[in-house]
């Protein structure tokens, strides 16, 4: 019986799934007429029947006790087992379930403990037998109770964790709702106003959205804005970076897997589509998805259904799909690296996020925003950008877009010791000749000659004055190198050893 019960408890962490089979096994093996599992609610001090064998639904609902009330209440309060040879001879039995105090029944009740804390009780009734060793039955019942206690503890931990996650998700949802609405995407340029208008148009629908733009332009911010301004705002927003997932695991990550589907799959696992049920799934870098997964994505978009890896049961998910890419999917479709039919499904409502170099009127707004943000985070008194810094920011081509600008301002705030950011606080890649005082002086001819002279002198050093070796290393001829050496007044002998 104990082996059978242990196997039942191993099948699931959910107490509801295992407690009734455990009670049935207990009753069947020990000849119990009735068996009940009661749990204590610490907040109300009520003891309620969680599951039962042999009771009707109405009887189960009536089984409610207080601490110290009746045999069950005393067992939970004291943590000590109770054995009643004949129910009719006990004045403590309350018969709350309404079964009656049959004189030919014995009643046993043992506590369920988690550490030193009593969390409930396990009780059972059996026909009276003068030869039965009820104390031995109570000890066996205590062993079963300790096994059930582990399942109860896991259930309580899962409930507490779920409550914490629910509270945290609610808090984050409120923060994100304010943070990612279109009004909080920095930029007043005409190009960004077009993006805002498109977000407003598509947010209230369930249309699939394809967000295109270079790396660092803020495509995920646009996806957040669409979700948190839609009717799905209270549901999950799940983001997946497809390029960061190895091809061997991306299918399991998206669609989940069943236990034993592959080596290491020790338990069934939900995929991102199931986790985003009712909400929005954001697939970033959709152009990196391998062809096999593209076929499955096409089916999900067409039928809103899929199977887990290693499973046969069809899973349906009510998910709004938003994808993003910095690649040319049309060109990839022509080259055969991206499915054309999937592109048509994804490209229902395209949104193009412009690069920073095409919205230069937003650069100063963004820079001021990041300056204030990182000054506050690092507890610095940096208040403004110098005019020279603004000129440098406006003249730079920003290949990394908004992300690069943010990184530059974070660095500038960290190295700045005063109230104003100056040009030397910016990264070297943004430095200009005017700002650093290194303007080019002289004609093009003079600069070319100076460069040639330096190249020849470096080659002479390496070859220890060997003119033939210099000619070979510079891809020239001995005659030309000799002419250049004479023209620039270089003495090869001083490099010889």
C-alpha positions in Angstrom: 0.0 0.0 0.0 2.8 2.4 0.9 4.6 1.7 -2.4 1.3 2.3 -4.3 0.7 5.6 -2.5 4.3 6.8 -3.1 3.8 6.1 -6.8 0.6 8.1 -6.8 2.2 11.1 -5.1 5.0 11.0 -7.6 2.7 11.5 -10.5 1.8 15.1 -9.8 2.7 18.1 -7.6 -1.0 19.1 -7.6 -2.7 17.9 -4.4 -6.1 17.8 -6.1 -4.8 15.2 -8.6 -3.4 12.7 -6.0 -5.3 13.0 -2.8 -8.5 11.1 -3.9 -6.5 8.2 -5.4 -4.4 8.0 -2.1 -7.6 7.8 0.0 -9.0 5.2 -2.2 -5.8 3.1 -1.9 -5.9 3.6 1.9 -9.5 2.5 2.2 -9.2 -0.4 -0.2 -6.1 -1.9 1.5 -7.1 -1.3 5.2 -10.8 -2.0 4.8 -11.8 1.5 5.7 -15.4 2.6 5.2 -14.6 6.3 5.2 -11.5 8.3 4.9 -11.1 12.1 5.0 -8.3 14.6 4.6 -8.9 17.9 6.4 -6.7 21.0 6.2 -6.3 24.0 8.6 -6.9 27.5 7.3 -4.5 29.5 9.5 -6.2 32.8 8.7 -9.7 31.7 9.8 -8.7 28.8 12.1 -11.3 26.7 10.2 -10.6 23.0 9.5 -12.2 22.0 6.2 -12.5 18.6 4.4 -10.2 18.8 1.4 -11.0 15.3 0.1 -12.9 12.2 1.2 -13.6 8.6 0.4 -17.1 7.3 0.9 -18.8 10.7 1.5 -21.4 12.5 -0.6 -20.8 16.0 -1.9 -23.3 17.3 0.7 -21.6 15.5 3.5 -18.3 16.7 2.5 -19.5 20.4 2.5 -20.9 19.9 6.1 -17.5 18.8 7.4 -16.3 22.0 9.0 -14.5 22.2 12.4 -12.7 24.8 14.6 -9.5 24.3 16.5 -10.1 22.1 19.5 -13.6 21.2 18.4 -14.4 17.5 18.3 -11.8 14.8 17.8 -10.5 16.3 14.6 -10.2 19.7 16.1 -8.3 18.4 19.1 -5.9 16.4 16.9 -5.1 19.4 14.8 -4.7 21.6 17.9 -2.5 19.2 19.9 -0.7 17.4 17.1 -1.5 14.0 18.8 -3.3 11.1 17.2 -6.6 9.9 18.5 -8.1 6.4 18.5 -11.8 5.8 19.2 -12.5 2.0 19.4 -16.3 2.6 19.2 -17.8 5.8 17.9 -21.0 5.4 20.0 -18.9 5.5 23.2 -17.2 8.8 22.5 -18.7 12.2 23.5 -16.2 14.2 21.4 -17.3 13.0 18.0 -19.6 15.7 16.5 -20.8 13.9 13.4 -20.8 17.1 11.4 -21.0 15.1 8.1 -24.3 13.5 9.3 -23.3 9.8 8.9 -24.4 8.9 12.4 -22.5 7.4 15.4 -22.6 3.7 14.4 -21.7 1.5 17.4 -19.9 -1.0 15.1 -17.4 1.5 13.7 -13.9 2.5 15.0 -12.5 6.0 14.3 -8.9 6.9 13.9 -7.4 10.4 13.3 -3.8 11.4 13.0 -2.2 14.9 12.5 -0.6 16.0 9.2 2.6 17.9 10.1 4.9 20.1 8.1 8.0 20.2 10.3 6.6 21.1 13.8 3.5 22.8 12.4 0.2 20.9 12.2 -1.5 21.7 8.8 -4.4 19.2 8.9 -5.5 15.7 9.8 -6.1 12.3 8.2 -9.0 10.3 9.6 -10.7 7.1 8.7 -13.4 4.7 9.9 -13.5 0.9 9.8 -15.8 -1.8 11.1 -15.3 -2.6 14.8 -13.1 -5.7 15.3 -12.2 -6.7 18.9 -9.0 -8.4 17.6 -7.8 -5.4 15.5 -4.7 -3.6 16.6 -6.0 0.0 16.2 -2.8 1.5 17.5 -0.9 -0.3 14.8 -3.4 1.1 12.2 -2.9 4.6 13.6 0.9 4.3 13.2 0.4 3.2 9.6 -2.0 6.0 9.1 0.7 8.4 10.5 3.2 7.2 7.9 0.7 7.9 5.1 0.0 11.4 6.7 3.7 12.3 6.6 3.8 11.3 2.9 0.7 13.5 2.2 2.3 16.4 4.1 5.0 16.7 1.5 2.3 17.1 -1.2 0.4 19.6 0.9 3.6 21.6 1.5 4.4 21.7 -2.2 0.9 22.8 -3.0 1.0 25.6 -0.4 4.4 26.8 -1.7 3.1 26.8 -5.2 0.1 28.8 -4.1 2.2 31.3 -2.3 4.5 31.6 -5.2 1.6 32.1 -7.6 0.2 34.8 -5.4 3.5 36.6 -5.3 3.9 36.3 -9.0 0.3 37.6 -9.5 1.0 40.6 -7.3 4.3 41.3 -9.0 2.8 41.0 -12.5 0.0 43.4 -11.5 2.6 45.9 -10.3 4.8 45.5 -13.4 1.7 45.7 -15.6 0.8 49.1 -14.1 4.4 50.3 -14.5 4.6 49.1 -18.1 1.3 50.6 -19.0 2.7 54.0 -18.1 6.2 53.4 -19.4 5.5 52.0 -22.8 2.5 53.9 -24.1 3.2 55.9 -27.3 3.3 59.2 -25.4 6.4 57.9 -23.6 8.3 57.0 -26.7 10.6 60.0 -27.0 10.3 61.9 -30.3 8.3 64.6 -31.9 9.6 64.2 -35.5 7.2 63.7 -38.4 8.6 60.2 -38.9 7.8 59.2 -35.4 4.4 60.8 -35.5 3.6 58.4 -38.4 4.6 55.5 -36.1 2.3 56.8 -33.3 -0.6 57.0 -35.7 -0.1 53.4 -36.9 0.2 52.2 -33.3 -3.1 53.9 -32.5 -4.8 52.3 -35.5 -3.7 48.8 -34.9 -3.8 48.6 -31.1 -7.5 48.0 -30.8 -7.5 45.1 -33.2 -6.1 41.6 -33.1 -4.2 42.0 -36.4 -0.7 40.5 -36.7 1.9 43.3 -36.8 5.4 43.2 -38.5 7.7 45.9 -37.1 10.7 46.7 -39.3 13.7 48.8 -38.6 17.4 48.8 -38.0 19.0 47.4 -34.8 18.6 49.8 -31.9 15.6 51.8 -33.2 13.2 50.7 -30.5 11.1 48.1 -32.2 10.3 46.3 -28.9 9.1 49.6 -27.4 6.6 49.8 -30.3 5.5 46.3 -29.6 4.9 47.2 -25.9 3.0 50.3 -26.9 0.7 48.2 -29.1 0.0 45.6 -26.4 -0.5 48.0 -23.4 -2.9 50.1 -25.5 -5.0 47.2 -26.6 -7.8 45.2 -25.0 -5.2 42.6 -24.1 -3.3 45.0 -21.8 -4.3 43.0 -18.7 -3.0 39.7 -20.2 0.6 38.5 -20.5 3.2 40.1 -22.8 5.8 37.4 -23.7 8.9 38.4 -25.7 11.2 36.0 -27.5 14.5 36.9 -29.1 14.6 34.3 -31.9 18.3 35.0 -32.8 19.3 34.2 -29.2 17.8 30.7 -29.2 19.8 27.8 -30.7 18.0 26.0 -33.5 17.9 22.8 -31.4 15.7 24.4 -28.6 13.7 27.1 -30.4 10.8 24.6 -31.2 10.6 23.6 -27.5 10.8 27.2 -26.4 7.9 28.3 -28.7 5.6 25.3 -28.5 6.6 23.5 -25.3 7.4 19.8 -24.9 6.0 16.7 -23.3 7.9 14.6 -20.7 10.4 12.4 -22.3 10.2 14.2 -25.7 14.0 14.4 -25.8 17.0 13.8 -23.5 16.7 16.1 -20.5 12.9 16.6 -20.8 12.2 15.4 -17.3 8.7 17.0 -17.1 6.2 18.5 -19.5 6.8 22.2 -20.1 4.6 24.9 -21.6 6.0 27.0 -24.5 5.8 30.7 -25.1 2.6 30.4 -27.1 0.8 28.8 -24.2 2.3 31.3 -21.7 1.0 34.2 -23.8 -2.5 32.8 -24.0 -5.0 35.6 -24.0 -2.2 38.2 -24.5 0.5 39.1 -26.9 3.6 37.1 -28.1 6.4 39.3 -29.5 8.9 37.5 -31.7 12.0 39.6 -32.2 14.4 38.9 -35.1 11.8 36.8 -36.9 14.1 36.6 -39.9 16.4 34.2 -37.9 13.8 31.5 -37.5 14.9 28.3 -39.2 12.7 26.9 -42.1 11.2 24.0 -40.1 9.9 26.4 -37.4 8.6 28.7 -40.1 6.2 26.0 -41.3 4.9 25.5 -37.7 4.5 29.2 -37.3 2.5 29.4 -40.5 0.1 26.7 -39.1 -0.3 28.5 -35.8 -1.2 31.7 -37.7 -3.7 29.9 -39.9 -5.4 27.6 -37.3 -4.3 29.0 -33.9 -3.3 25.5 -32.9 -0.1 23.4 -32.5 1.3 20.3 -30.7 4.0 20.3 -28.2 7.3 18.6 -29.0 6.8 14.9 -28.5 3.0 15.3 -28.0 -0.1 14.4 -30.1 -2.7 16.5 -28.4 -3.6 19.7 -30.2 -3.2 22.8 -28.1 -5.1 26.0 -29.0 -3.8 29.4 -28.0 -5.6 32.8 -28.2 -2.5 34.9 -28.9 -1.9 38.2 -30.7 1.4 37.9 -32.6 3.7 40.8 -33.1 7.0 40.2 -34.9 10.1 42.4 -35.6 13.1 42.2 -37.8 16.0 44.3 -39.1 16.4 42.2 -42.2 14.7 42.5 -45.6 12.2 39.7 -45.5 11.1 40.4 -49.1 14.6 39.9 -50.3 15.0 36.7 -48.2 11.7 35.4 -49.6 13.0 35.9 -53.2 16.3 34.1 -52.2 14.3 31.2 -50.7 15.6 31.6 -47.1 12.2 32.8 -45.8 8.8 31.4 -46.6 6.8 33.7 -48.8 3.5 32.4 -47.5 4.6 33.1 -43.9 5.7 36.6 -44.9 2.2 37.3 -46.2 0.7 36.1 -42.9 3.1 38.2 -40.8 2.9 41.4 -43.0 -0.8 42.1 -42.3 0.0 45.5 -40.7 3.6 46.6 -41.2 5.2 49.4 -39.1 8.5 50.9 -40.1 10.6 52.5 -37.2 13.0 55.0 -38.8 16.7 55.1 -37.9 18.0 57.9 -35.7 19.8 59.6 -38.6 16.4 60.2 -40.3 14.9 61.8 -37.3 17.6 64.1 -36.2 15.2 66.6 -34.6 14.6 63.9 -31.9 18.3 63.6 -31.0 18.4 66.4 -28.5 15.1 65.3 -26.9 16.4 61.8 -26.5 19.8 63.0 -25.2 18.1 65.2 -22.6 15.9 62.2 -21.5 18.9 59.9 -21.1 20.9 62.6 -19.4 18.2 63.1 -16.8 17.7 59.3 -16.4 21.3 58.4 -15.8 22.1 61.4 -13.7 19.3 60.3 -11.4 20.4 56.7 -11.4 24.0 57.5 -10.6 23.1 60.4 -8.2 25.0 63.0 -10.2 24.3 66.7 -10.7 24.8 66.7 -14.4 22.2 69.1 -15.8 22.9 69.9 -19.4 24.9 69.3 -22.6 27.3 71.9 -23.9 26.7 73.4 -27.3 29.8 71.6 -28.7 28.3 68.3 -27.5 25.0 69.0 -29.2 26.8 69.8 -32.5 28.8 66.5 -32.2 25.6 64.5 -31.6 23.8 66.2 -34.5 26.7 65.6 -36.9 27.3 61.9 -36.1 25.6 59.2 -38.3 24.5 56.9 -35.4 24.9 53.4 -36.9 23.6 52.0 -33.6 20.6 54.3 -33.5 18.9 55.1 -30.2 20.6 52.3 -28.3 24.0 53.8 -29.2 22.9 57.2 -28.2 21.7 55.9 -24.8 25.1 54.2 -24.2 27.0 57.3 -25.1 25.0 59.5 -22.7 25.3 56.9 -19.9 29.1 56.9 -20.3 29.2 60.7 -20.5 27.3 61.0 -17.2 29.6 58.5 -15.5 32.8 60.3 -16.5 31.5 63.8 -16.1 32.6 65.5 -12.8 30.7 68.8 -13.2 27.3 70.0 -14.1 27.8 70.1 -17.9 28.7 67.4 -20.4 31.6 68.5 -22.6 33.0 66.9 -25.8 35.8 65.1 -24.1 33.2 63.2 -22.0 31.9 61.5 -25.2 33.3 58.2 -26.6 36.2 58.6 -29.1 34.0 57.5 -32.0 32.1 60.7 -31.7 35.1 63.0 -31.4 35.5 65.5 -34.2 38.7 67.3 -35.3 37.2 70.7 -34.3 36.2 69.6 -30.8 39.5 68.0 -30.1 41.7 70.7 -31.7 43.1 68.3 -34.2 42.0 70.0 -37.4 43.9 68.9 -40.5 46.4 71.5 -41.7 48.2 71.6 -45.0 47.4 70.6 -48.6 46.4 67.1 -49.8 49.8 66.7 -51.6 51.7 67.5 -48.5 49.7 65.0 -46.4 50.1 62.2 -49.0 53.9 62.8 -49.1 54.1 62.8 -45.3 52.2 59.5 -45.2 54.4 57.9 -47.9 57.6 59.0 -46.0 56.3 57.4 -42.8 55.4 54.1 -44.6 58.9 53.9 -46.2 60.7 54.7 -42.9 58.7 52.0 -41.0 59.5 49.5 -43.7 63.2 50.3 -43.6 63.1 49.8 -39.8 61.6 46.3 -40.3 63.9 45.3 -43.1 67.0 46.8 -41.4 67.7 49.1 -44.4 67.2 46.5 -47.1 65.7 48.4 -50.0 64.7 45.2 -51.9 62.8 43.9 -48.9 61.1 47.3 -48.5 60.0 47.2 -52.2 58.5 43.7 -51.7 56.7 44.6 -48.5 55.1 47.7 -50.0 54.2 46.0 -53.3 56.4 48.3 -55.3 59.7 48.1 -57.3 63.3 48.8 -56.2 63.5 51.7 -58.7 60.4 53.5 -57.3 61.4 53.0 -53.7 64.9 54.4 -54.5 63.3 57.4 -56.2 61.1 58.1 -53.1 64.0 57.6 -50.7 66.0 60.2 -52.6 63.1 62.6 -52.9 62.2 62.5 -49.2 65.9 62.7 -48.1 65.8 59.4 -46.3 69.2 57.7 -45.5 68.7 53.8 -45.6 72.1 53.2 -44.1 71.0 54.6 -40.7 68.5 51.7 -40.4 71.1 49.0 -41.1 72.7 47.1 -38.2 
